[in-house]
Amino acid sequence: MVLQKIIQIWKIKDLRNKIVYIFGMLVIFRIAAHIPVPGVDVSALKDFFAGNQFLGLLNIFSGGGMENFSVVALGVAPYITASIIFQLLVMIIPKLEEMQREGEAGQRKINQWTRMLTIPLAIMQSYAMIALLRQSQLQIIPELDIYKLITTITTVTAGTIFLMWIGELITEKKIGNGISILIFVGIVVRIPEILRNTMATFDPEQLISLLVFAAIAVITIVGVVIINEGQRNIPISYARRVRGMKMYGGVDTHLPLRVNQAGVIPIIFAISIVLFPPMVAQFFLRANSQIIVKAAEFVIAVFENQVFYGVFYFLLVFGFTYFYTAVIFHPDRIAENLQKQGGFIPGIRPGNHTANYLQQTSTRILLAGALFLGLIAVLPLVVRAFSGSASLVIGGTSILIVVSVVIEIVQQVQSQLTMRDYEGL
C-alpha cells in the first residue's frame, strides 16, 4: 500500500517536481550547516555543547548548525521568536487583530513585519552567543576586534535570513511548513551519528538497555500520534432556511477541538525561559564583584540541579500550553460565526452560552494535552535518572517535532493527491 502511494506520487509530474525542489533546498541547508565561521575551534565547541544540556536544547531548533557555529548557527530561532512576538501582539493590539481579520492581505503585512523583526533579533542573539562562547574556559572563539566581531555577527545574521527565505520557498510548495521541515531535518540527520556511536561502543551487557530504549521510543511515537490526532467532536446543527422555492440548511456536522491545539510552541516558549537565567549568569562569572560572581554561580548551580530543572521545565510547558491555546483559540468568535450561519450546539443556547461551553470543553480536554507535552519535555531527564546513561537518552521534544512534521507532510501530500483525483473526474 505504501509502495503504491509512493509510485502514485512519483508519477504525478507536478508533485514530483515539488518534492525534488524541496529536497534540493534541504541539501543546500545541510551544506550551509557544515560551513563554520572562520576562527572557531569546532572540536572545543562540540565539547562545550556536550556538557551543556541547555545549549543542546537550543541546538535542536537551530537545525544542528549551532554545534558547528556554522554560518547558519542560529538556524530559524530568531524567526520563530519574531513569529511568537507578533502572535502575542495580535492578541494585545486591536489594530493588528483587525489586520489579521482582513485575510490574506493583512496576514501578508504581518508576515513582512515578522521578517523585519527577525533581523534585529538575529543580531542580538548572535552577539549574545559569541559573548557566551568567549566566556568559556575552552578558548572556543579567540579575541575579536571590532571589525571581526561585526563581520561574524553579519555572517550569522545573514545565515538566519537565508534559512528564513529557504523555509518560505518550501512552504510555497504546500508540502508541509518550511520552518518545521528545516528543524525536522536538523534532528533527523543526527540519527546516523547516534547509531554509529552506539554501535562503536556496543557491549552485549547493554542489550537489555537498548531494547528498553527502543520500547520507550516506540511508545513515545505512538503517544505523540494519538495526542496529535486526538480531538473532541462537538456536534453542530444548522437550522433549515427557506429561500424562494428552495430549502437550505438542516445539516448535522461537528466542530473538532484538538487535544493538543498548541503543537510544539509551548516547549519552545519554555526552552526560552529556562535558557535565559543560566545564560545571563554566564556573563557575570568574571565580574569584579564577588557577590555578583557568587549569585551567578548559585543561579547556574540551581538550574544544573536535575530535579529543579525538570520540575520547573514541566510547569512552564504545562502553563504555556494553556496560555498559547488561549492566544490561538477564540470561542467567542466561533460562537459568533456559528450564530451568523444559523448553526448551534444542540442543547446550548447561541451566543455567550455557546462560547462558555466551548471554553469549558477546551479547558477540560486541554489538561491531557498539557500533561502530555510536559511529560514529553522532561522525558530525557527521567530516562537519564533511571538508566544513568546520557548517550542513549530519548529526546522527547525531538520525537514530538519529527512525528508532527511527518503527519503534516503526509496529510498535505494526501490532500494534493485527492485534489488531483477530483481534477481527473
N, C-alpha and C positions, 0 to 999 in steps of 0.2 A: 504493500500500500504506500509506504513512504517512498520507495523507489519510483513508483508510478507518478507520484506527485512531483518528484524531482525532475523526471523526464518531461512531464507536462509543463513545468515551469521553464525548462530549458528550451522547449520547442517554441515558446512564445517569444518572438524576437525582441519586442519592446521590453518585456520583463527581464529577459536575459541580459540585454544591454544595461539596464539599470543595475543589476547585480554585479556585472563586470565593472561598471563605473565605480560603484561603492567599494568594491574590493581594491581597485586601483587607488582610491583616496586613502584607504586604510594602510596600504603598503607605503604610501608617501608619509603618512603619520608615523609609522614604525621606523622609517628611515630617519626622520627628524628626531625621534626619541633616542636615537643612538649617536647623535652628533653632540658631544659635550661642549660646554662653554670653555674656551681656552683658559688654561691656568688653574684648573681644578684637579685636585688629587682624587680620582674616581675611586680607587681602592679604599682610601681613608673615608670617603663619603659613604660607601657601602657599609663599612664597619660602623659608622655613626648611625645609619638608618637601622642596622640590625639590632642595635642596642637601645633604640628609642621607639616604643610602641605608638606614641602619638604621631610621629612623623610617618610611621608605617601606615597608619590610617589615612593620613593626608596624601600619601603616595598613591593610594588606590584611586583617588579622584583626580590625580594628575595624569592618569593613564600609564603610570610606571616611569614617566620621564624624569621625576624628581630625584630618584635614587642615582641617576647618572649626571644630575644637574645639566641636562641637555638644553638645547635652545627652546624646547617646549617643556621646561621643568615645571612650570606652574599648571600645565595642562589647561583644562577648561574651568578650573576652580574659580577664578575671578568672574567669569561669565555666569556661572551658577550663582555666585554671591550677588551679582548685579540683578539677576532674574528674581531672586528671593526678595531683594530690597524693593523692587518695583511691584511685586505681588503684594507686599505689605503696604506700600504707599497707595496702591489702588484701593485698598480697604479703608485707608485713613482719609485720603484726599478726594472729595466729591468730584472734582473736575476730571481726575484720572478715571474714576469709576464711570462717569458719563462717557468718556472717550472709549473705554473698553466696551461699553454697550453699543457703540456705533458699528461694531462688527469688524470686518477685515481692515477697513481704513484706519480705525482707531487703534487696533492691535498693531498695525504696521508702524505707527508713530511710537507706540510704547516699546516695540522691538528696537527701533532706531535709537531711542534714548538708552535702552539697556546696553546696546553695543558701545555707546559713547561713555557710559559709566564704567564699562569693563576696563577701559584704558587707564584711568587713574587708580582703580583698584589693583590692576596688574602691576603698575609702577610701585605702589606701596607694598604689595605682597612680595615682589621681587627684592626690594630693598631690605624688607624685614627678614627674608630668607638668607640673603647674603650676610646681614649682620649676625644672624643666629649661627650660621656656619663658621663665621670668623671668631665667635666666642668659644668654639670647640677647642679642646686641647690637641686635636689630631692634625692641626695645620691643613685643613681641607682647602681653604682659599687663602692665598698669600695676601700681604698688604696691597691694597689697590689705591692708586692715585685717583684724583677726581675724574680724569679722562677715562681710565679703565672702568671705574665704577659706573659712569654714565653709559659707556658702551655696553657693559654687561646687563644693566637694567633695561636698556633699549632693546637688546637682543632677546632677552627673556620675554619682555612685553610684546614684542613683535611675534614671538612664537605663540603666545596665547591668542593674539588676534588671528594668526594664521590657522590655528586649530578651530577657532570660532567660525571662521569662514568655511573650513572643510566640513564642520558639523552642519552648517546651514545648507551646504551643497548636498550633503547626504539626505537631510530632511526633505529637501525638494523632490527627491525621487520617490517619496511616500512609501518607503520600506523601513519603517522604524524611525525613531528620533535620533538625529545625528550625534548630538552630545552624549546621549546614553550609549550609543554604539561605540563611540570613542573610549568611554570608560570601560565598557564591556570588553573591548579588545585589549586594553591595558591590563585587565585582570586575566584574561584567557591566555595571553602569551607567556604568563609566568608559570603556567601549569607544567610545561615540559621541564623547566628548570627544577621545580619542586620534585617531580617524579625522578629526574636524573639524580638529584641529591639523595633521595630516598633509596634508590637502587644502589648507589655507590656506598652507602653506609648501612646496607641491609644486614640484619642479623636474624638468624632463624628464630631466636627468642622473641623477636619483635612481631612475629606473625600474628599473634592474637591481638596485639595493639593495632596493627594495620587493619585487621578485619573489623575491629571496633570502630576505628576512624572511618572506614568505608561505610559501615552501617549508619553511623551518625550523619555522614554526608548524604546518604540516600534518604534517610528520614527527614533531614532538613529540607532537601529539594522537594520531597512530597508535601511537606508542611507549607513551604513557600507557594507551591502551585495551588494548594487548597485554599489558603488565605487570600492569595491574589485573585483567584477566580470566584471566591465565595461572595455571595450577595443575598440580600433580603429583598424579595419582590413585594412591593406594596401594590395591592390591587387598585386599578383606576377604571372608572366607568365614565363614559361620555353620554350626556343626555341627548335624546332624539330631538332633532330640529327639522321643521318642515319649511321648505322654501319653494314656493310655487307648487308644482306637481311632484317634487322630489323630496325625499326624506334623508336627512343626514344624521350622523352620529349613531348612538345606540351600540357603541363598540366597547367591549371589555378588554383592557390591556393591563400592564403593570409598570411600575416605576422601580428600577433596580437601585438599591442602596448597597454599595460595596462595603465589605468588611474592612478593607484597607484602602480607604479613599486617598490617603496622603502619599502612598508609594514609599519611596526611599528618602523623601525630603526630610522627615523628622530626624533620621540618622545623620544627614548632612548638617542640619541645624545643631544637633547635639555634639557632633565632632568639632564644629567651630567653637562652641562654648568650652568644651573640655580641653581643647588645644590652647586656648587663649592664655589662662593663668600661667601654666608652666613655661610657655614660650616667652611671655613677658618677663617672668622671673629669671630666665636665662640671661637677659641683658644686664641684670643687676648683680651677677655673681662676682664681677670685678669692680664693684663700686668702692669708693673710698671709705664710705661709712660702714662700720662693722655691723651696725644694726640692720641696715638695708641688706647686707650680704646674708645675715642670719635669717631675715624674713624671706629672702629669695630661696635660700636652701630649704626652709620649712615648707614653702609652697610646693617646691619640686618634690620633696620627700612625701608630702601628703598625697600628691597625685600619682606617685610611684607605688603607693600602697594599693595592692590589687583589690582589697575589699572595698576601700573608699571609692576607688576609681570605678569599680563595677557597679556599686550601688548608685553613685552619682550619675554615671552614664545611663543606667537603666531608667532612673527617674526623669532625666532630661528627655530621653527618647519617648517615654510614656507621655510626658506633659506636652511635648511638641507635636505629638500625633493628634491630640485634641485641638491644640492651637491651630495647626495648619489646616485641619479639616474645617475648623470654623472660618478660616480665610477663604477656602475654595467652595464650601458647601453653604448655599443660601436658601434655607427652606421657605423664607418669606417670598422670594422671587418665584420659586417653584409653585407655591400656593397661588400666587397672583396669576401666573401663566395658566395654570390649570383652570382657574375661575374664568379667565377670559375666553378659554377654548371650550367652556362648558363641561369640563372634567371635574370629577370629585372622587374622594375616597369613600367607599360605602360605609355608612355609619358615622362619618365625620363631617361636621359642617364645614362649608368652604370658608376661605379667608384665614383669619388668625388661628382658628381651631385646627385647620389643616397644617399650618406652619408649625404650631406647637407639637402636633402629633409627629410630624416628620423629624423635628428636632429631638424629641424624646426617643424615637425609634433609632435614629442615627447615633445618639449618645450611648444607647444600650449595646448596639452591635459593635460600636467602635471600641468597646472595652476589650473584646477579643483581639482586634487588630492592634491596639496599643500594647497589650501584653505580649503579643507575638513579636512585634518589632523590637520591644525591649529585650526579650529573650534572645532574639537573633543577634542583637548588637553585642551582648555580653557572652555569647556562646563561646568564643575563643578563650575567654578568661576562665570559664567553667571547665572547659576541656583541659586547659593547661593545669588548672588546680588539681584535677583528678588524675591526670596522666603524668604530669611532671615534664612533659615534652613540649618544646616550643616550635620544633621543626615541622611537626605534622598537624598543627592546630588548624582546625577548620575555620575559615573566615566566613562567619555567618552573613556579614554585610556583603561580602563579595558574592556569595551564593545568591543572596536576595537580588542583587543587581543583575547577575548573569541570567537567572531564571526569568526575571521580569522582562528583560530586554528580549530574550528568546521568545517568550509568549507574545510580546508586542509585534515582533517581526513576523512570526507565524500568522498572527491574526491579520496583519496588513497584507501579507502575500496572499492569504486565503481570500480576503476581500477583493483583491485585484483579479484573482482567478475567477471568482464569482461574477464580477463585473464583466469580464470578457465572455463568460458563458451567456450572459444576457445579451451582449452585443451580437453573439452568434445567432441567437434566436431572432 
